[in-house]
Amino acid sequence: MREVVVLNERDPAGDVLLDWNESPLGPPSSAVNRVIQAARNLHRYPRGVLEEVTALAAEYLRVSPEEVLLTAGVDEAVDLTLSLAQRAWGVRPGFDGYEDRATANGKPFNAIPLGLDWQPADICDQVADGDMVFLAQPANPTGNLFNVDWLKKIRQAAQYVFIDETYQEFSSQASVLYGTSVEPGLLVYRSFSKAMGLAGIRLGCLVADAETVIRLRPLRRFMPIDAVSLNAAAGVLQDADFVKRLTAHVLAARPALVAMLRDSGLFNDVRDTETNFVVAQLRPPTAASVLTQLGEAGIRVKTCDVLGLAGWIRVSVGSWDDQRRLNTCLDRISAH
Ligand SMILES: Cc1ncc(COP(=O)(O)O)c(C=O)c1O
């Protein structure tokens, strides 16, 4: 079969999509080619592919396959783990998915406030047995890393800590998974949506100690991940080069994006991050006009109000072409 080389296709509407932190390089060709091959067998159940992808993911994450559970994105990982807990905690500003899923599962959710330095408050004396603390490390929307000593303390205080490493590959800090076995009570999430360039397949990995995995596995449906998603994941996991290329692009283009936003003079503050996005604080007098003009130019960014960071926007690292288009638009706005 001919190999398909996938170029980074523009959004059909011609918009520059810098709102959801997707791959600036398009999808991995290795994943697309494997899906095309697998399409001939779509009349079959995906026999053995879940096991193959679980083993490949375990190798990538340097854990044992018995510690890995593939899930339909972070939402299913949170749903499964919440079955272990009575109450959930999460930082504010922070990723809204944990609170949404806690509410959907009928579990109370408590907010942990971030200080001005965007580090979490000490709530260790407030957590009780049966509590699960959800943290993204690096965080969203603030894009920073939480203090290691705070993390150690919260892991000692809380029965369960869920560390969401969706942005780990872009970070200067190693994964919590490296160097230790997965202790009971620690739950780690890794996504295929960011560094693996496969947001469309809605797949992720929950990593936990083997006993917890045995407990959670029966809660998934029969053959819970479809053949297309599994084959795409197998493709990228056998192509270490894609993650390296994508990460190298993000690490080169992220400082350029920060500099561009700062040079525009349109923001009070622009923060560099440990992720594949940056955050910028609009100036109140021009905020509405900047957002309108970006929207009219087809440049989509994420306003962070819903994530508890009112007045800030989150801008994904794009392709060089995306960033040129953003720059042209910012130049036009600041010239007025
Ligand atoms: C912190 C965090 N976790 C998880 C996700 C989504 O992960 P997935 O696409 O694997 O469900 C996002 C998406 O933006 C995120 O910011």
The ligand as an SDF file (V2000), in Angstrom:
LIG
                    3D

 16 16  0  0  0  0  0  0  0  0999 V2000
   -5.5770   19.5550   31.5570 C   0  0  0  0  0  0  0  0  0  0  0  0
   -6.2510   18.8630   30.4350 C   0  0  0  0  0  0  0  0  0  0  0  0
   -6.5560   17.5640   30.5670 N   0  0  0  0  0  0  0  0  0  0  0  0
   -7.1550   16.8800   29.5810 C   0  0  0  0  0  0  0  0  0  0  0  0
   -7.4830   17.5070   28.3930 C   0  0  0  0  0  0  0  0  0  0  0  0
   -8.1780   16.7100   27.3370 C   0  0  0  0  0  0  0  0  0  0  0  0
   -7.5450   15.4860   27.1700 O   0  0  0  0  0  0  0  0  0  0  0  0
   -8.1860   14.4160   26.1760 P   0  0  0  0  0  0  0  0  0  0  0  0
   -8.2940   15.0760   24.8330 O   0  0  0  0  0  0  0  0  0  0  0  0
   -7.1930   13.3020   26.2090 O   0  0  0  0  0  0  0  0  0  0  0  0
   -9.5200   14.0530   26.7200 O   0  0  0  0  0  0  0  0  0  0  0  0
   -7.2080   18.8490   28.2060 C   0  0  0  0  0  0  0  0  0  0  0  0
   -7.5840   19.4870   26.9410 C   0  0  0  0  0  0  0  0  0  0  0  0
   -7.4490   20.5970   26.6200 O   0  0  0  0  0  0  0  0  0  0  0  0
   -6.5740   19.5400   29.2540 C   0  0  0  0  0  0  0  0  0  0  0  0
   -6.2750   20.8310   29.1360 O   0  0  0  0  0  0  0  0  0  0  0  0
  1  2  1  0
  2  3  1  0
  2 15  2  0
  3  4  2  0
  4  5  1  0
  5  6  1  0
  5 12  2  0
  6  7  1  0
  7  8  1  0
  8  9  2  0
  8 10  1  0
  8 11  1  0
 12 13  1  0
 12 15  1  0
 13 14  2  0
 15 16  1  0
M  END
$$$$
